[in-house]
Amino acid sequence: MASESSKKPSSPSASRDVVLVYGRAEEGNAYGVLRQRGDEIQAGTMRPLDEGKPIHGEVIRLKPREESPALFDVEVQHDARPSTGRPAKVATEQYRKGWESIWAKKTPDRTLN
């Protein structure tokens, strides 16, 4: 967990991104959470980052609230969720050259026989 910030909202409704940790999940190192993000409430699982393992979802920093030991403000550090649900568009220079050789419009040969 990151260090606490000196600026804290005065009430749970002051921040629009809040997590309530309600208990351990079935996996030993994970926790069940409820998250209010804007007007939307989501249920999920929160687990620590493990080196060498893929990230599913977001990397967040939690800042404790004074009202409750189970209530935290959320700061998103990295969003690893796919934005479009499609793979990234990555094209190498070799791929582009191959594409151009096949699909590029070729100028017709206008020389006479």
C-alpha positions as a Markdown table, in Angstrom:
| # | Residue | x | y | z |
|---|---|---|---|---|
| 1 | Met | 0.0 | 0.0 | 0.0 |
| 2 | Ala | 1.2 | 3.5 | -0.7 |
| 3 | Ser | 1.6 | 6.2 | 1.9 |
| 4 | Glu | -1.3 | 8.2 | 3.0 |
| 5 | Ser | -2.0 | 11.6 | 1.4 |
| 6 | Ser | -2.6 | 14.7 | 3.5 |
| 7 | Lys | -5.6 | 15.7 | 1.5 |
| 8 | Lys | -8.6 | 13.5 | 2.4 |
| 9 | Pro | -12.2 | 13.9 | 1.5 |
| 10 | Ser | -14.5 | 14.7 | 4.4 |
| 11 | Ser | -17.2 | 12.2 | 3.6 |
| 12 | Pro | -17.6 | 9.0 | 1.4 |
| 13 | Ser | -19.6 | 11.0 | -1.1 |
| 14 | Ala | -16.8 | 13.6 | -1.6 |
| 15 | Ser | -14.8 | 11.3 | -3.8 |
| 16 | Arg | -16.4 | 9.6 | -6.8 |
| 17 | Asp | -14.0 | 6.6 | -6.8 |
| 18 | Val | -14.2 | 4.6 | -3.5 |
| 19 | Val | -13.6 | 1.0 | -2.5 |
| 20 | Leu | -15.1 | -0.9 | 0.4 |
| 21 | Val | -13.1 | -4.0 | 1.3 |
| 22 | Tyr | -15.5 | -6.6 | 2.8 |
| 23 | Gly | -13.5 | -9.8 | 3.2 |
| 24 | Arg | -11.1 | -12.3 | 1.9 |
| 25 | Ala | -11.9 | -14.0 | -1.4 |
| 26 | Glu | -11.6 | -17.7 | -2.0 |
| 27 | Glu | -8.0 | -17.3 | -3.1 |
| 28 | Gly | -5.9 | -16.7 | 0.0 |
| 29 | Asn | -4.2 | -13.4 | -1.0 |
| 30 | Ala | -7.3 | -11.7 | -2.6 |
| 31 | Tyr | -10.0 | -9.6 | -1.1 |
| 32 | Gly | -13.6 | -9.1 | -2.1 |
| 33 | Val | -14.5 | -5.4 | -2.8 |
| 34 | Leu | -17.3 | -3.1 | -3.7 |
| 35 | Arg | -16.3 | -0.1 | -5.8 |
| 36 | Gln | -18.3 | 3.1 | -6.4 |
| 37 | Arg | -17.0 | 4.8 | -9.5 |
| 38 | Gly | -19.1 | 7.8 | -10.3 |
| 39 | Asp | -22.7 | 6.7 | -10.2 |
| 40 | Glu | -21.8 | 3.0 | -10.9 |
| 41 | Ile | -21.3 | 0.3 | -8.2 |
| 42 | Gln | -19.2 | -2.8 | -9.1 |
| 43 | Ala | -18.3 | -5.9 | -7.2 |
| 44 | Gly | -14.8 | -7.4 | -7.7 |
| 45 | Thr | -11.7 | -8.9 | -6.4 |
| 46 | Met | -8.5 | -7.2 | -5.4 |
| 47 | Arg | -5.1 | -8.9 | -5.2 |
| 48 | Pro | -1.5 | -7.8 | -4.9 |
| 49 | Leu | 0.8 | -7.5 | -7.9 |
| 50 | Asp | 3.0 | -10.6 | -8.4 |
| 51 | Glu | 6.2 | -10.2 | -10.5 |
| 52 | Gly | 6.1 | -12.1 | -13.7 |
| 53 | Lys | 2.3 | -12.6 | -13.7 |
| 54 | Pro | -0.1 | -10.7 | -16.1 |
| 55 | Ile | -2.1 | -7.8 | -14.9 |
| 56 | His | -5.9 | -8.2 | -15.3 |
| 57 | Gly | -7.8 | -4.9 | -14.7 |
| 58 | Glu | -6.3 | -1.9 | -13.1 |
| 59 | Val | -3.3 | -1.2 | -10.9 |
| 60 | Ile | -4.6 | 1.1 | -8.1 |
| 61 | Arg | -3.4 | 2.8 | -5.0 |
| 62 | Leu | -5.7 | 2.9 | -2.0 |
| 63 | Lys | -5.8 | 5.8 | 0.5 |
| 64 | Pro | -7.6 | 5.0 | 3.8 |
| 65 | Arg | -10.5 | 7.1 | 4.9 |
| 66 | Glu | -11.0 | 8.3 | 8.4 |
| 67 | Glu | -14.7 | 7.2 | 8.6 |
| 68 | Ser | -14.0 | 3.5 | 8.3 |
| 69 | Pro | -11.0 | 1.1 | 8.3 |
| 70 | Ala | -12.5 | -0.7 | 5.3 |
| 71 | Leu | -13.2 | 2.3 | 3.1 |
| 72 | Phe | -10.5 | 3.7 | 0.7 |
| 73 | Asp | -10.2 | 6.4 | -1.9 |
| 74 | Val | -8.9 | 4.9 | -5.2 |
| 75 | Glu | -6.1 | 6.4 | -7.4 |
| 76 | Val | -5.7 | 4.5 | -10.7 |
| 77 | Gln | -2.0 | 4.0 | -11.4 |
| 78 | His | -2.3 | 1.9 | -14.6 |
| 79 | Asp | -5.3 | 0.7 | -16.6 |
| 80 | Ala | -4.5 | -2.7 | -18.2 |
| 81 | Arg | -8.0 | -3.4 | -19.4 |
| 82 | Pro | -8.3 | -3.6 | -23.2 |
| 83 | Ser | -10.0 | -0.4 | -24.5 |
| 84 | Thr | -11.6 | -1.8 | -27.6 |
| 85 | Gly | -11.6 | -5.6 | -27.0 |
| 86 | Arg | -9.4 | -6.0 | -30.1 |
| 87 | Pro | -5.6 | -6.7 | -30.3 |
| 88 | Ala | -3.3 | -3.8 | -30.6 |
| 89 | Lys | -2.5 | -2.6 | -34.1 |
| 90 | Val | 1.2 | -3.3 | -34.4 |
| 91 | Ala | 2.8 | -3.3 | -37.8 |
| 92 | Thr | 6.5 | -3.7 | -38.4 |
| 93 | Glu | 8.4 | -2.1 | -41.3 |
| 94 | Gln | 8.7 | -5.6 | -42.9 |
| 95 | Tyr | 4.9 | -6.1 | -42.7 |
| 96 | Arg | 4.3 | -2.7 | -44.3 |
| 97 | Lys | 6.7 | -3.4 | -47.2 |
| 98 | Gly | 5.0 | -6.8 | -47.8 |
| 99 | Trp | 1.6 | -5.1 | -47.7 |
| 100 | Glu | 2.7 | -2.5 | -50.2 |
| 101 | Ser | 4.1 | -5.1 | -52.6 |
| 102 | Ile | 0.8 | -6.9 | -52.7 |
| 103 | Trp | -1.9 | -4.3 | -52.3 |
| 104 | Ala | -0.4 | -1.0 | -53.4 |
| 105 | Lys | -1.8 | 0.5 | -56.6 |
| 106 | Lys | 0.7 | 0.0 | -59.3 |
| 107 | Thr | 1.0 | 2.5 | -62.1 |
| 108 | Pro | 0.2 | 0.9 | -65.4 |
| 109 | Asp | 3.1 | 0.4 | -67.9 |
| 110 | Arg | 2.2 | 2.9 | -70.7 |
| 111 | Thr | 5.2 | 2.1 | -72.9 |
| 112 | Leu | 4.4 | 0.9 | -76.4 |
| 113 | Asn | 5.4 | -2.5 | -77.6 |
